[in-house]
Amino acid sequence: MERTANTKLRVGDWFVNPGCGEISRDGQTSRLDARAMRLLVCLADRAGEVVSIDDLLDQVWSGVTVSQDSVYQAVTSLRRVLGDDPKEPRYIATVPRLGYRMVAAVSPSLDDSSDHREAAQTSSPAGNPAQVPVPTSGARARLALLLAATAIALIAVVTGLLWRGAKLASNRPSIASAATSQPPKSIAVLPFLDLTEGMKEEEFADGMTEELIDKFSKIPGLRVPPPTSSFYFKNKKVSVADFAKTLGVVYVLDGSVRKSGGRVRVAARLMRADTAYVIWSETYDRPWSDIVMVQDDIAGEVTKALTTSLTR
């Protein structure tokens, strides 16, 4: 699909505006960082095709030396924002050992405003311009009175709107206070994704989620919803913003688990829900010996990093 860098797109249910880095759906707007937007656009440009990891690295991470894990993490984060489920994808499907494919319908997003450019002057049936009658002095007087009456009516309407706006503004502090009632130090953990081949380590991923919630709940002054609240959203197509809003938290931690041979790799990201910006991220590699010890070890490292990030 030929397009310019800032062409607006329709990807599934989402309207994508690369120029301002935003996607919107049903009145909900989420902001993507530049790399996530490039990833989404790259997949959308080749909708229906399998885009290899190498192609994504060349196009999205051009000039930057990163590992393939950066692609996995970026796709995972993008899926969260889109509300996509890797097991039943509606947007980004994983093609094992090959790459990713955009399975949602993609098309240019046209503005709803239609361009009605009919001629301002009327024409006679023969095609010649019709003669516009010149108003008489009496007609001009009536026109002046009509314009004056219209102006007075408009002034009355504007005055009424301004008065109503001032009244609403006086009630706005209560609305603002409700919106900011969420504790500043509050975090929820999204169930970690099992990205191992065949998705056979779901139990380990769930254990990682529970271990992190347990560690976080022991941090003084940090509000953390219980595991039952987090796991309610498991496998549900919900965005990070909706997840945080439902649980009443400011921060969201999500992550993924991958296993290769005798080693396990856990990726974790801390995001501020209202902006979807990633505040901190890290990847941990450990030998697959004692999974309980691995969970405890990584959870401890993430807790230390989280404490430092929130303090800053």
N, C-alpha and C positions, 0 to 999 in steps of 0.2 A: 504494500500500500504506500504510494508516494505521498509524502507529507513534509512539511517544514518542521523545524525543531519545536515550534510552539503551537502546532496544530492541535486543536481540542479534539478529544476522542470520546467515543462511547464504548466502554468495555463492560460487557454484561449489563448490570444494573448501575454501574458507576459512570459518572461524567468525569473525565480526566482533563485537567488543565495544566499541561507541562510548563507553561509560561510562568505561572505563579506557584507551581509545586503543590497543587491541591487536587483532591478528588472529592466528589460529593455524590450523595444518594439520599433521596427522601428527606431532604432538609438537613442531613448530617454531612458535615465537612471535615475532612481529615487532611493534615499537611504531611507530605512526604519529604524526606531529605533528598538532596540532589541525586544521590546514587540510587536510592530506591525508585525515584521517578524514572531515571534512565533505564533501570532494570525492567520496570513495568512497560515502558515505551518500546524497549528492545523486543520483549516478548510479544507485545501487541502488534508490532510491525510485521512479525512473522507468525501471526496467529494461525494455528493449525499445524505448524511445522515444529519439529523437534530442534531446539536450539541447544547446542552442546555447551558444556561448561567452559571449554576453551573460547568459544565465540563470545560468551557472556563476559569472560575475563577481558577479552580484547576490546569489547565495545563499552562495557560499563566501568571497568577498572583500567582504562587505557592509560599507559604511562605510570601505573602504580604496580609494584610487585607485591602480590598477595597470594595466599594459598586458596585452594578450592573451597576450604571451609568458609571463606568470606562469602562465596556464592550461596552455600547452604544457609548460612545465617541470614543473609539478605532476603532470600526467598521465604524463609520462615517468618521473618518480620513482616514482609509484604503480605503474606497470607493472613497474618493476624489482622492487619489493617483492613484487608478486603473482606474479612469474615469467611475465609475459605477453609475447607477441611481437606487435608492432604489425602485422606482415605477415600473421600467422595468429592473430588475436586470439581468446582464449578468455574474456576478461573485458571489456576496453574496446576498442571498435572506433572508428576514426576515420572520420567521414563528411565527405569533402572539402567545404570551404566552408560546412558546416552546423554541425558540432559533434562530439559524441561520443555513443556509445550503449553501455549495459551489455548485453552479449550473454550473460553467464553467468546461470544460474538463480538467482533470489533468493527467499528465504523466511524467515519468522521462525525463529530458532534456539531450540528448546525444550530445557529441561533434560532429561537422560536419566532423572532420578529421577521415578518415577511416584507418583501420590498415591493410595495404597491406604487409603481411609478406611472400612473395613468396621467395623461395630459391634463394640465390645469385648465386649459381652454377647451371649450366645447366646439364641435364641428358640425356643420350642416350636413344633411344626407348626401349632398353632392361632393362633400369633402372639403369645402371652403370654410374658413373660420367664420363662426357666427358673430354677428355684430353685437357688442355689449352695449346695452342701452345706458345712456348717461342720465344719472338721477337728477330730478328737478330739485329746486330749492326746498320744496315741502318734503320731498323724500329724504333730502340730506338732513333736515331738521329731525325727522322721525328716526333716522339712523343714529344721529347724535344722542337723542334721548335713550334709544335702546342700548347704545354702548355705555352710557352713563349708568343706567340701571344695572347692567351686567357687572360693571366695575364695582358698584356698591355691594351687590350680592357676593362677589368674590371676596371683597374686603371682610364682609361679615363671616363668611365661611372660614377664611384664614384666621381671623380673630378667635373664632370658636375653637379651631384646631389648636392654636397656640395655648389657649386657656386650658383645654383638656390635656395637652402635653405637659403643662406645668403641674397640673393636678396629679398626673401619673408619675411625674418625676419626684413629687413629694412622697409618694408611696414606694419609690424604688429602693431606698435603703433596706427595707425589710426583705425585698427580693434578693438584693445583692448579698445580704447577710446570710440568707439561706443557701446561696450558691457557694459561699465561702465557708460554710459550716463544717466542711470536711476537715478533719485534723491534718495539719501540715505534714506531720510525720505518720503517714499511713500507707501501707503497701499490701497488695494482694499478689499471690503467686499463681500464674496460669499453669495448668497442668503441662508438664514438659512433654515435648513431642518425641516419639520414638521414630528416629530416622534410620535405624539400622535396616539392612537389607531383609525384606520380608516382614519387617516390623515385629520382631520376635522378642524384643526387650522392653515391652510395655510395662511389665512389672517393675523393672529397674527404674524406668522413667517416672512412674507413679511414686516409687519409694523416694526418688530424688526430690520430687515436689513436696512430699510430706516432711522429709528431713529438713528442707529449707524453711517451711512454715514453722516447724518446731524451733529451729534456731532463731528465726526472726522474732518469734513471740517472746523470747527471753531477753530481747534488747529493751532496756528501760525507755519508756516514753514512745515506743513504736506500736502503732495499732495494726493488727494483722488479723484478717478474717480467718476462720478455721478451715481445715481441709475440706469439710463437707460443702462449704460455700464455693471453694475453688473448683472442686471436682464436679459440681453441678454443671459447670460450663464445658466439661470435657466433651470433645467431639461435636460441640455446638458451633454453628457458624455465627460468631459474634465478634464484633470489632473490639479492639483494646479500649476504646473510649466508652463503649456501652458496658463492657465488663467492669471497668473502674467506676462508672457512674452507678451501676447496680449495687456494687459492694461498698460504695462511699469512700473510695481511697484516692489518693493523689498519685501514687506511684504504682507501677506494675512491673513485675519481674517475670520474664518468660525465658524459655530455653529449649534445648534439644539434646538428645542423646544419640551418639553414633558408636558403633562397635566394629573394630577391624582386627581380626585375629585375636591376639591376647591382650589388646588394649581397648580402652573405652575413652571416648572424647565427649565431654559435656560442655556445651556452649550456653552462656547465660547473658541476659541483657536487662538493664534497668532503664525503664522509660518513664517519662512524665506523661500521664494519660491525656491531659488537656492539649498538649502540643504534639504528642507522638514522637518527640525527640528522644534519641537514645542518649542517656546521661553517662552510662558506663557499660562496658561489655568485656567479656573475657572468655577464653577457651582453656579448658583443663584436660590434660592427657594423663591417664593413670593406667597402670597394668591391671588387667582383669583377673585379680586373684581373689580378694575377699570383697564382694560387692557392698557389704554393709560398711566396711572400713572406707571404701571408696566414696560412698555416699556421705559419710560423716566428714571425711577429709575435705571434699569439695564444698559441702555445705558450710563448713567452717571458714574456708577461704572466701566464699561469696559473702558470708556474713560480715567478715572484716572489711571487704571492699565496699559493701553496702553502707556500713556504719561511717566509713570515711567519706563516701560520696554525699550522704545525707548531711553530715556535719559541715561539709564545704558549702 
